[in-house]
Amino acid sequence: MIISAKAKHFKDRTWKKVIGFQKIYNLLLVIYNFLLSLYLKPYFKLVRWNYKSVVIRLRKKDKLNVAFFVLHSDVWKYDMLYRLMENHPRFEPIIFVCPVVNFGRGNMLEQMGKTYDMFSKLGYNVVKTYNKMMILILISKGICNGYYFYTNPYQGLIMDQYFITKFLNTLTCYVPYSFMILRHRWAYDHLFYNLAWRLFYPNDMYNDYAKKFSSTKCKNVSITGYPMADVFMNPLIKADPWKIKDKKIKRIIWAPHHTISTIGDFNFQVL
């Protein structure tokens, strides 16, 4: 294949840019790790130390409130856990539908309404954090004397008033809303991941990656399996959602990301 001098020059310039960006990234990573060791890691240790006193305090209580912070109904993965707590005399679960703030006010209100309606129809104990007058309802730190379960870990997606940094005097928990197979630092070393009291991960792969990438070195990780798979272990549930029951027929699952709905005239949610 003959490559023109112009194309070769363009290719060389492109690679130089890539190498330049890589050097900048490596430098920023060094600075990040230095700042991490200087400030954030001691902060994470203080938070973990504080959790010990929270556990001791909660052990003395007869009733424990459990709050679930939900952004999208699509990423709800706590159904069986909620139902178990609902039927247990010691737990009082409640769902807070929180605003998604990075897609505009219109989308925020639409998502909150859709999510609230779903939980309400299914009989959950649910509260919308915007009332009918569109006034934000701030959750008192004393309303939950037990656990906070998050459905999404990303800062900037949930409103700051509901981010984990506001509730470090309770036991904050997280179960991934998807089964990730990523081996990157950002997937295990968010501020959220390092501050959470417990991260309930599905298998040892997560534990190994957290040990490698997380600033807390997976000290807050528990391997429990994936809650969404619990339904397959329940012998009482035998529902078959497929219209065509013949298992010889190929089955295709169409599952676009929950934030994708339409692009132009094409609706990803409907085939």
Secondary structure, DSSP 8 states (H G I E B T S, - for coil): ----HHHHHHHHHHHHHHHHHHHHHHHHHHHHHHHIIIIIHHHHHHHHHHHHHHHHHHHT-S-EEEEEEES-GGG---HHHHHHHHTSTTEEEEEEE--B-SS-HHHHHHHHHHHHHHHHHTT--EEESB-TT--B----TTS-SSEEEES---BTTB-GGGSGGG-TTSEEEE--SS------GGGT--HHHHH-SEEEESSHHHHHHHHHH-TTTTTTEEE---GGGHHHH-TT------SS--TTS--------TT--EETTEETT--
